[in-house]
Amino acid sequence: METIHTRIVSLRKDAGLSQQQLADDLNLSRRAISLWETGRRAPDLQSALLLADYFHTMLDYLVKGEHS
C-alpha cells in the first residue's frame, strides 16, 4: 500500500535527487527526509505543503494518494 512515506521516496527518486539534495533544496536536514521516508515520522503540515509545492503536486496526492 502506498503511503505518504512511499510517495515521498517515489517523488524524490523520480526527480533524480538524493536525500541530501532534497534536504538542501528545502533547507531541511537530511535526517528529517530520512525519518519521513522510513515512516518513523510524518512531515508536519508546513513541510507537507513545501514538499507538494517542490514536486508540483497536490497536497491531496502527497497525503492520501488522490489526484484532485
N, C-alpha and C positions, 0 to 999 in steps of 0.2 A: 504494500500500500504506500502510495506517495504521500509524504508529509511536508510540512514547511522545511524541515531539515533536508530532505532529499531534493526538494525543489531548489534550495539554495545551492547545494552541491552541483546539480544539473546546470543551473544558470551560470554558475562560475566556470564550470568546465567547458560549457558550450561557448563561453566568451574567451576561452583560452587563457584564463587567469589562474595564478597560484593564490593560495590563501593570503600570502603576504602582499601580493599585488592588489588584491581586492581590499584588504585592510588599509593599505597605503592610500588607495583612491578614495576611500570613505573616511579616512582619518580615524580609524579604529585600530584596535590591537589584533594581531593575528590570532591570539588566544580567544578573543570574542568570536571570530569567524569559526574557529575550530570547535568551540563549545556549541555553537548553533548547528554546525554540520553534523556533529556526533549526537545531537539531541539531548545533550546534558543541560542545555539552557535554550530558551527561545528568545528571539530578539524582542525588545520592547516595541511599543507602537512606533515611536520615533525612528528606531532603527529599521523596522519593517518598511516604513514609508520610504526611508532612504534607499533601502535595497530595491524596492519596487521602482522607484524613480531611476536609479542607476541602471537597472536592467530593462527599462522601458516596458514594464509590465504592470498589470493592475494589482492592487493590493489583494483583491479577492483571489486572484490566481496564486499569489505567493502564500497566502494564509490557508485557503481552502481548496485550491486547485481548480477553481471555477473561472471560466472566461466570461466576463460580463460585457 
